[in-house]
Each structure stands twice: as structure tokens, then as C-alpha cells.
Amino acid sequence: MNISQSQLLVSKRRMKRRVKKKMGAKSRCNHCSGAFKGSDEIETCLMCGREKDHVCSNCLFAPDEKQEKKRA
């Protein structure tokens, strides 16, 4: 099958790509990196239900100075 250049259906216009905005410095859960829901007294995570300052040995995103050291 012979196809000439004039018969090709190719869009030559450039498409503008949407630039993703970077998220602000919002606080995230140390345990699951979820967002917090605010209430009057306690802020809890939407995904796991833990408090904002929760730190345990299973926390994935806890700062090093707050994390408990595991010993063999």
C-alpha cells in the first residue's frame, strides 16, 4: 500500500504540557505519609488514625533523632 506525505494524518502542532505544582511544606504523618485532619484538640491522620506527633519503631518517615534505635 503506497501512502504519500499528503495523506498522512499527523498532528504537527506542539501540545503544551501542564506543569505540576509542587506541594507546600504541609506536615505529613510519620507512619504512613498521610494527610492530617484537624479538629479542636487533636490532629489525626486520615489514613492510619495516629496522632500528629506519633513516633514508633514501625514509622517509615520519622526523623532520625526521634526514632527509637533497634538493638540486636
N, C-alpha and C positions, 0 to 999 in steps of 0.2 A: 504494500500500500504506500503510495507516494503522497507525502504531505509537504506542502510548500510553507515558507515562512509566514505568508499572509494568512494561512489557515490555522495557525497555532493560536490557542486561546490561553495566552499567558498574560497575567497582570504585571505590568512593568512599574506600576506606581508603588512607591515605598509606603509601608504602613508605619505609623507612629506607634511605638511601644509605650505602654503605660509604665511609669517608674513607680516602684513600690516605695511607700513611705516607711521610714524606719520608726519602730515603736519608741516611745519615750521611755524614760527611766522609771517605769512603773515597777512596783515591788511584786515579786513572784514568789510562789510557795517554794520552800527549800526542799520539800519532799517530792512533789510531782511537777513543779514548774507551772502550776495552775494559777488562775487569777483569784483575787480575793473579793468577797462580797462584804461590804461594810454594814455594820449595824452600830447601835449606840455604844455598846460596851466592848464587844469582841469582834475582831475581823477574822473570818474563817475562809478557808479555801473552798472554791466551788466544786473542785474535782474530788478531793480526798477528805474534806471536812476538818482538817487540822488548823490549829491556831496560827497566827502570823509568825510568832517567834519560836515555833516548834523546831527542835533540832534533835535528831536521834542518829543511831549508827546506820540506819537504812536510808537516810536522807541523801538524795543524789546531788543536790545543788547547794548544800550548806557551805558556808565559808569555812576555810581550814582552821581558823582559830576557835570556832565554836564547836567543831565536830569532835566527837569522842574518839580517842585513839584505841584501836583494837590491839590486843596483845595475844600472842600465841600461847 
